[in-house]
C-alpha cells in the first residue's frame, strides 16, 4: 500500500472521529414572554400589512435556520433575534448535524399565537446526542496482581510465585440498548504469558537408579542432598474470552460496565527459563552391603551444580477453562474512541499443568517419579516441579486497561 493510500485512510478515519465526536441534539427547555423586554417595540420589524412582528430571542450558536412565518432573523451577541408574524403558533429550528426541532408555541400561550410587538424568549439546549453503537472493538492489557495460579504441589516448596498478564482484542455486538443501557455479546482472542518461580531449600530425596545410571551396569539407590532447587518456568496460553457485557452510561462520555462469561485457554508453549541450585550426590549399593560411593569420578557423584543439568519438558494441559468476571469505568476520548480502566477476575475450572508424577517424602522413588534422574549416557536431567502439582488452577486478578472503538 503506497503513501497516498495511507494518507487517504488516515484522513477518512480522522473525519469519522470528528463527525462521531460532535454528534449532538437540540432539546427544548422553555418558551416564555419577556414582559420587561421592549426590543420588539424599540427595534420593530413589520409584516406586509404593516403590523408589528413578535420577537423571539433564542440563545444558540450561529448557523441555525428557522421556519414558520419568519419575517427576519439576525444573529446578535450569542443569540438570534427571530421576528415572526403576529399569531404564529409553530416555530421550526434547524441546526447542522442535528435533528430538526419543531416547537408548538401555542402550547405555552394558552392555545393562542404570539402577539405583535411582544418579546419572547425561547430556551433550547444543544446537547451531545446519546449515540447508539452496534459494534465494539477493544484492545486491552491485563496486569496481574499477586499469585495468578492457585497451586498445590506434592513437593513441599519454600516459596512459589506466579506472575501473569494478558493481552488481547475483543469484538462485541450490542444486542440490546436504549438511551443509557446496553447489553453486548463479546468474543475475543488473547495471549496469556505466565512467569513461574519455584524454590525449595534443603531438599533430600533418593530413587532406585537403574543399571543405565552406573558405569559398571549395576543398579543402586541414588541420593540427592540439595541445598537449593530453583526453577523458573515460562508458560503461555492462547485465550478465547466469551462473555456478556452490560454498560450503563452516566453521561454521554462516561459509563460503567460489568462483564460475565468464560475464558477458554489453549496451550501455546511452556519451558524452563532457568534451573539453579547446588548440593551433593552419592550412591548406595545394596548388593555390596549398602556400600556408599561418593567419589566425583564415578556416576556424577560428589558436588553438583544444577545449572549444568539437562531439563525434561514442562507438561501443560491442552485445554483449560475459567469463569470470567469484570467491572470498570470507561470514558470517551474523542469520537468513537473510548478508554476503560477496570478489574477483571478469572478463576479456573481445571488445572493448567499436568499432574503426571507422584512424590512421597522420605520414600525411595522410582526413576519415573524422581525430581532429578541420571544416566551415564545423558547425565542428569531435571523434571519440572509443575509435574508434581496436584492443583494448578487459574486465579488471575488483574487491572484491565483498554482502548475501544465503538461504531
Secondary structure, 3 states (H helix, E strand, C coil): CCHHHHHHHHHHHHHHHHHHHCCEEEEEEEEEECCCCCHHHHCCCECCCCCECEEEEECCCCCCEEECCEEEEEEECCEEEEEECCCCCEEEEECCCCCCEEEEHHHHCCCCCCCCCCEEEEEEEEEECCCCCCEEEEEEEEEEECCCEEEEECCCCCEEEEEEEEEEEEEEEEEEECCCEEEEEEEEEEEEEEEEEEEEEEEEEEEEECHHHCCCCCCEEEEEEEEEEEEEEEEEEEEEEEEEEEEEEEECCEEEEEEEEEEEEEEEEEEEEEEEEEEEEEEEEHHHCCEEECCCCCCCCEEEEHHHCEECCCCECCEEEEEEEEEEEEEEEECCEEEEEEEEEEEEEEECECCCCCCCCCCEECCCCCCEEEECCCEEEECCHHHHEEEEEEEEEEEEEEEEEEC
